[in-house]
Amino acid sequence: MHLELYQKKAFSMNSSKRNPQYINITKKEAWQIVLKAKDISNQKTDQKSYLIKILSKKKIIQCTFSKEKKRIISRNFESKNISMNILEMYLKIIFNDNTEPYFIAHLAQSLDGFIATRKGESKYISSKDNLEHIHLLRCISDVIMVGSETVKKDDPKLTARLVKGKNPMRIILDKDNKISDKFMVFSNKDDLGFKITSTKIKTQKSNVFSLPLKKGHFKSNDIIQLLKKLNKKIIFVEGGGSVISNFYKNNMLNQLQVCICPIILGDGKSSFVIKAPMKIEDIEFNEISYHSMGEDILCNLTLIP
Ligand SMILES: NC(=O)c1ccc[n+]([C@@H]2O[C@H](COP(=O)([O-])OP(=O)(O)OC[C@H]3O[C@@H](n4cnc5c(N)ncnc54)[C@H](OP(=O)(O)O)[C@@H]3O)[C@@H](O)[C@H]2O)c1
């Protein structure tokens, strides 16, 4: 499809309907709807549509999401603080009808295409709104997956503390077993920190999965089979650039979210490391939506619907 048509489609999705009978909900109430939807999706998987209902300050707030139409088909609320398009985006992820694990990747990058400074600092290049979005994505995911370099450089907690939701399992790709238990992904009391190492590493630890290597990497299919065995359905790949590029090249990503932050770093870690660049005539355009997040713009590409 022609680029202009995509842009038209994307922008038309951003016009929200106003109805004087709608209840005005807060951002936190919208998050409660998302978290409730996640709970419902864990219990019922085979419905065509889902009624999501919460009670907040004696008000019933509800919406119905159609799995077939992949959109909210009715609601009794609107919000000045969160767009309905972004709410719909979370529900689309939660109620995706893939039989395979559904992968969402997110990177926050500068205007000049870097996700961190040359030293590897990236805390925090994106806005508070984007950080909250990341924490909400964590809550609706069953696994957060990151590369070993992200843990080494950032020592992230990878919890959902900003939105007070449940923490998912954290899996670090650490083939040589270089990441020690002192890093916060492992030292958190919730005991949800895991890693995947090469089968060459011998360990008795219960939080280590083993996979064979092919040309220095785990095979996509082995990662997918492991996640299926663990019954994990939504996988949030949170970085860094090497892991996301690798998953992108191997057609593993259903959604790729790139948050464009209005800063220029001049140099640093590139968002994407793709060795075989595209020819201009081979470029493909994917379905895209844009969401404003504080000072940033989130570009959400659907790579595999
Ligand atoms: N702005 C953002 O949104 C954001 C998000 C996350 C991270 N970051 C920044 O990004 C930087 C780190 O990114 P990065 O690209 O250098 O590294 P990375 O993607 O975090 O980690 C790369 C490492 O992960 C392992 N790995 C990746 N794919 C693998 C596969 N298929 N099989 C086995 N192992 C695999 C390899 O580890 P081995 O070394 O064991 O081979 C590889 O060297 C940090 O500076 C961090 O601050 C920014």
Ligand as a Chemical Component Dictionary entry (heavy atoms), coordinates in Angstrom:
data_LIG
# 
_chem_comp.id                   LIG 
_chem_comp.type                 NON-POLYMER 
_chem_comp.pdbx_formal_charge   0 
_chem_comp.three_letter_code    LIG 
# 
loop_
_chem_comp_atom.comp_id 
_chem_comp_atom.atom_id 
_chem_comp_atom.alt_atom_id 
_chem_comp_atom.type_symbol 
_chem_comp_atom.charge 
_chem_comp_atom.model_Cartn_x 
_chem_comp_atom.model_Cartn_y 
_chem_comp_atom.model_Cartn_z 
_chem_comp_atom.pdbx_ordinal 
LIG N1  N1  N 0  16.719 3.202   24.834 1  
LIG C1  C1  C 0  16.225 2.008   24.995 2  
LIG O1  O1  O 0  15.030 1.749   24.735 3  
LIG C2  C2  C 0  17.099 0.897   25.507 4  
LIG C3  C3  C 0  16.514 -0.316  25.898 5  
LIG C4  C4  C 0  17.340 -1.337  26.335 6  
LIG C5  C5  C 0  18.708 -1.134  26.363 7  
LIG N2  N2  N 1  19.224 0.059   25.998 8  
LIG C6  C6  C 0  20.680 0.269   25.955 9  
LIG O2  O2  O 0  21.187 -0.581  24.965 10 
LIG C7  C7  C 0  22.509 -0.964  25.291 11 
LIG C8  C8  C 0  22.629 -2.460  25.154 12 
LIG O3  O3  O 0  22.234 -2.835  23.865 13 
LIG P1  P1  P 0  23.137 -3.767  22.975 14 
LIG O4  O4  O 0  22.557 -3.803  21.628 15 
LIG O5  O5  O -1 24.552 -3.322  23.129 16 
LIG O6  O6  O 0  23.047 -5.171  23.708 17 
LIG P2  P2  P 0  21.814 -6.124  24.117 18 
LIG O7  O7  O 0  20.912 -6.269  22.943 19 
LIG O8  O8  O 0  21.251 -5.721  25.406 20 
LIG O9  O9  O 0  22.589 -7.473  24.392 21 
LIG C9  C9  C 0  23.307 -8.055  23.354 22 
LIG C10 C10 C 0  23.799 -9.398  23.815 23 
LIG O10 O10 O 0  22.662 -10.251 24.046 24 
LIG C11 C11 C 0  23.005 -11.556 23.658 25 
LIG N3  N3  N 0  22.113 -11.994 22.588 26 
LIG C12 C12 C 0  21.354 -11.245 21.777 27 
LIG N4  N4  N 0  20.639 -12.007 20.943 28 
LIG C13 C13 C 0  20.965 -13.257 21.220 29 
LIG C14 C14 C 0  20.591 -14.514 20.678 30 
LIG N5  N5  N 0  19.694 -14.649 19.688 31 
LIG N6  N6  N 0  21.153 -15.623 21.198 32 
LIG C15 C15 C 0  22.041 -15.524 22.212 33 
LIG N7  N7  N 0  22.441 -14.377 22.761 34 
LIG C16 C16 C 0  21.900 -13.263 22.271 35 
LIG C17 C17 C 0  24.448 -11.511 23.195 36 
LIG O11 O11 O 0  25.179 -11.725 24.386 37 
LIG P3  P3  P 0  26.613 -12.385 24.481 38 
LIG O12 O12 O 0  27.489 -11.234 24.808 39 
LIG O13 O13 O 0  26.466 -13.353 25.582 40 
LIG O14 O14 O 0  26.894 -12.951 23.133 41 
LIG C18 C18 C 0  24.617 -10.082 22.771 42 
LIG O15 O15 O 0  25.962 -9.648  22.849 43 
LIG C19 C19 C 0  22.770 -0.483  26.698 44 
LIG O16 O16 O 0  23.619 0.632   26.637 45 
LIG C20 C20 C 0  21.404 -0.078  27.214 46 
LIG O17 O17 O 0  21.511 1.024   28.070 47 
LIG C21 C21 C 0  18.449 1.072   25.573 48 
# 
loop_
_chem_comp_bond.comp_id 
_chem_comp_bond.atom_id_1 
_chem_comp_bond.atom_id_2 
_chem_comp_bond.value_order 
_chem_comp_bond.pdbx_ordinal 
LIG N1  C1  SING 1  
LIG C1  O1  DOUB 2  
LIG C1  C2  SING 3  
LIG C2  C3  SING 4  
LIG C2  C21 DOUB 5  
LIG C3  C4  DOUB 6  
LIG C4  C5  SING 7  
LIG C5  N2  DOUB 8  
LIG N2  C6  SING 9  
LIG N2  C21 SING 10 
LIG C6  O2  SING 11 
LIG C6  C20 SING 12 
LIG O2  C7  SING 13 
LIG C7  C8  SING 14 
LIG C7  C19 SING 15 
LIG C8  O3  SING 16 
LIG O3  P1  SING 17 
LIG P1  O4  DOUB 18 
LIG P1  O5  SING 19 
LIG P1  O6  SING 20 
LIG O6  P2  SING 21 
LIG P2  O7  DOUB 22 
LIG P2  O8  SING 23 
LIG P2  O9  SING 24 
LIG O9  C9  SING 25 
LIG C9  C10 SING 26 
LIG C10 O10 SING 27 
LIG C10 C18 SING 28 
LIG O10 C11 SING 29 
LIG C11 N3  SING 30 
LIG C11 C17 SING 31 
LIG N3  C12 SING 32 
LIG N3  C16 SING 33 
LIG C12 N4  DOUB 34 
LIG N4  C13 SING 35 
LIG C13 C14 SING 36 
LIG C13 C16 DOUB 37 
LIG C14 N5  SING 38 
LIG C14 N6  DOUB 39 
LIG N6  C15 SING 40 
LIG C15 N7  DOUB 41 
LIG N7  C16 SING 42 
LIG C17 O11 SING 43 
LIG C17 C18 SING 44 
LIG O11 P3  SING 45 
LIG P3  O12 DOUB 46 
LIG P3  O13 SING 47 
LIG P3  O14 SING 48 
LIG C18 O15 SING 49 
LIG C19 O16 SING 50 
LIG C19 C20 SING 51 
LIG C20 O17 SING 52 
# 
